[in-house]
Amino acid sequence: MKIIGIGNAIVDVICKVDENFLKNNSLTKSTMKLVDEIEFKKLLSNLKIEETVSGGSVANSIVGLSQLGNNVGFIGKVSDDELGAKYEEGLKKEKVKYFYSKKKEVIPTGTCLILITPDSERTMCTFLGTAGKINEKDIDVNSVKNSNLLLLEGYLWDEGEPKKAFEKAIQNSNKVAMSLSDLFCVERHKSHFLDLVKNKLDITFANEQEIMSLIDTKDFNKVIEFSKKIKKLLVITRGEKGAIAIKGDEIVECEAQRNLKIVDLTGAGDLFAAGFLNGYINNLSIKESLDKGTEMSSKIIQKIGARIN
């Protein structure tokens, strides 16, 4: 198998809202907030659901890779409930091998409410549910060993059980890529993430904000210096400035596509990672990989949700 992903198995519930909805519910636009089940239901009670999808950051990337014709798998914890069944069904429909046997858990399957404002920005409220309880027993070691690359998400990183699951997977992997996921996530786990990026990851995906927060700088040149020093592959998306990949002294840039009719930014980073990794594991150049990542993210932001097809 080419790539296996481990991430939060979360059913995405997509709704359109106006700016006032965010203000009235004290939500910060473009961020992800963790909520409990009660708050989740309260937020959802007055909204019209546009779409439900088997989501989670790494799952989105893995589905993107499958749609590009790659043999891929996913590990993520769900409960044996209605949403858990929907989740598994959604992945199998996309030809993703699901290496997890669901059982009845005390806590239900996780869900993420994706709120899209008229400016196409998305604000997320996540009830992690059982997804956040993944532990080392949930890791299918053989599937990790038998894949060329392991893809992880920063969202999954938490003290205790998920951290042990994460470490077990890294120890058994051939190569590891990880997305830093979210600015708040980076700020919560800065020292751990820094150690991972420097010492354990072969590829790190981040946006400009996240990587600058990680190394405490406001100067992008410092990011380039940092990357050169650690000699690992860093792939950074920079919005309108396009994307850049840095490995040692090799720096490759790719321009953003212009004149796009942006509808929803959900999954832009996830599909960018899918496009880039599709190039990387199929031995394309870094430039070609960046181009594919940019093409995938450009496609996804012109439609609702995180699925190309």
N, C-alpha and C positions, 0 to 999 in steps of 0.2 A: 504493500500500500504506500502511496506517495506521502500523504499527510494525515495525521490524526490530530484532532483538536480536542482540548478539554476546556470546558467553560460553563458558565451559568446557563442551565437549561430553563429558559424562561419563555412563556407564551406572550408575544407582543400584542397589545390591544391598542389599535391606532384610532385616535379621535382628533377632530379639528376643533380648536377653541379660539376665542379672541383674547386680546391682550389683558382685558379686565379679569378673565378667569385666572390668569397667572397671579395678577395683583391681589385679587380677593382671597386667593389660597396661599399667599406668601411664598410663591415659587420663583426661583431665579431662572430666567430664560437661558436655554442652551445647556443646562446642567442636569445631572442625575441625582435625584434625592431618594434615599431609602425610606420606605414607609412601612407601617404595619398593616395587617389585613383590614382592620377597621377603617383606617384612613384611606386605604386603597378603594374600598367599597364606597366610601362617602364621596370621594372624588369622581368615581365612575357613575354614581347614581343619576346625575343630571346630563350625562353625555350620550351622544349617538356614536356607536362604534362603526368605524369605516371598514375595518379589516382586522382579523386575528391571524397571526403567523407564528410558526415555531422560531423563536428568536434567541437573543443572546448574542453578544458581539462575535465570539469565535464561531458559533453556529452559523451566523450570517456569512462569515468568510468561507467556511467549509462548504456551504451550499453553493456559493459563488464558484468555488474551485470545482465542484461536481458539475455545475452547469458548463464549465469550460472543458469538460471531458476527463477530469482527473479522478483516479480511484482514491476516495477519501473516507474517513470515519470520524465519529464523534463520541465523546464520553461526557455525560452530564446527568445530574441526579433529578429525577422526577418522582412523583408519587403515583401509585396505581389508582388514579382518579380520572375524571372526565378530561381535565386539561392535560394530564400526563399522557393519556391515550392520544389526544389530538397532537401533542408534541411529537410523539414517536411516529405517528402516521405522517405528519408533515415532513419529517426528515426522510423517511423511507420513500415517500413520493418523489423526493429530489435525488434518489439513488445514493443517499449517504448511509454507510453502514453504522448502525447504532450499537455501540458496545456497552450497553447498560441494561440490566434486567430490573425492571421496575417492580416495587412491592408496595404494599399499603404502608405509608409513612404517617406519623402523628401529624406532621405539618404538610399542608397541601402543596401542589406544584406551584412554582414561582410564576409571577406575572409582572409585566412592565407596561404601565400606561404611558403611551407616547402621545404627547400633546403637540399638535402642529398649529402654530400661529400663522396669520396671513402672510408674514414675511418668510415663510418656509422653514423657519428655525424649529427645532424640536426640543422639547423639555420633557424629561423622563421622571416618572415616579415608580420606583421598583419595590414590589413586595417579593423579596428573594425566595420566600417559602423554603421548600426542602432543597432547592438548588444550592443555597448557601451552606448546606450541611454536608456537602461532599467530603468524603474522608478517604484515607488511603485504601480501605477495603473496596472502594468503588472503582479503583484504577485497574483496568485490564492490562496487566504488564506486558503480556505477549503482543497485544495490538500496538503498544507503544514501541516495543523492541523491533517489531516487524515493519515499522513505517520509517520512511527516509527522514521525516521532519515532524516535530511536535510543535503545535501552535497553542499558545496559552493567552489568557487575558488578565490584565491587571485587576479587573473587577473581582476576580475570583480570590485574590490574595487577601487572606484574613488570618489572624492569629488562630492557633489551634488546629482543628481538623482540616479545613481547606488547605492550610499552609503545608501540612504533612502530605496531603494528597499531591500537591504541586511538586514538592521536593522529591517524592517517590517517582513521579513521572519524569522529572528532569534527570534523575540518576539512571533511569533505564532508556533514555532517548539517544538517538544518533546525532541529531541537531535540534536546537530549540529556537523558536521565534516567539516573541511576545509583544502584545500591544500594551502600551501604558494606560490605555482606556479613557482616562478622564482626569482633568486637572485636580479635582478634589481627592481623587484616588491617589495621585502622585503625592499630594501634600500630606495625606494620611500616612503613607508608607514610604516616605522619602528615603530613609537610610537603607531599608530592605531593597527597594527598587534600584537604588544606586549600585548596591552590591550585585544584584542580578545582572544589570546592564554591563557592568565592568567584568564580571567573573563567570557568569553562567549562561548568558544568552549568546547565540550566534547572530541573531537578527533582532533588532528592536524597532518597532513601529511606534511613532509618536506624532502628535502635531506640534507646531512651533511653541505654543503656550506650555504644553506638558514638558517638553525637553528643557525649555528654559527654566521652568520651575524646578525640575529635577536637579539641575546643576547650579541653581541660584544665580542666574544672570539675566540681564536685560539686553545683552549684546549677542546677536546671533553668531558673530565671529568666534565667540568663546565656545559655542556649541561645536563648531568645526574643529577648533583646537582640541576639545575634549574627545571628539570622535577619532581624530588622528592618533591621539595618545593611546586610546584603548584598543585600537586596531580591530574593532568589531564592525559589523555592517549596521549602520543606523539609517533608517528610512524615515524621512520627515516630510509631512504634508504641511504646506504653508498658505492654504487658501488661494487667494488670487495670484500669489507669487509662485504657484505651482508646487512642485515636489523636488526633494533633493535626496540623494543617497550618498553616504560617505563611508568609505572603508579605507583606513590608513590614509595614504596620500591621494587616493582616487576619489574625486568628487564629480558626481554626475547630476545634472539638473534637467528638469522637464517642465515646460510651461503649462499653465492651466489652460483648459479649453475655454474659449470665449463665447459670448452670446448664447448662453444656455438658458432655457426657460426653467428656472429652478422652482420645484414644487414642494420638495420635502428633503431635508438633509439627513434623514434617518439612514444609517448604514453606509454613509459616504466613506468613512474610514475603514469599515469592515470590508467593503467591496474593493477599495483601493488595495488593501492587504491581499485580498484574493487574487486580483490581477497581477500584482507584483510577484507573489509566490508562485503563480502559474508559470511566469517567465523563469523564475529562479530554479524551480525543480525540473523544468524542461530545458535547462541549459541555455537559455537566452541570455543576452548581455544585460548588464544593469540598466542601460538606457532603454532597451526593449521592454524590460520588466517594469520600469517606471512608466513608460508609455501605456502599457496594458493596464496598470493600476489606475492611471489617470482616465483612461477610456472607460473603465468599469465604474469609477466613482462619478464620472460625468453622466453616464447613463442612468445611474440609480437616483441621482438628485432631481431628475426630470420626471419622476413618477412617485406615487405614494408607496411607502413601505420599503423593505430592504431586499426585495427579490427582483432580479433582472428580468426573468421570464414569468 
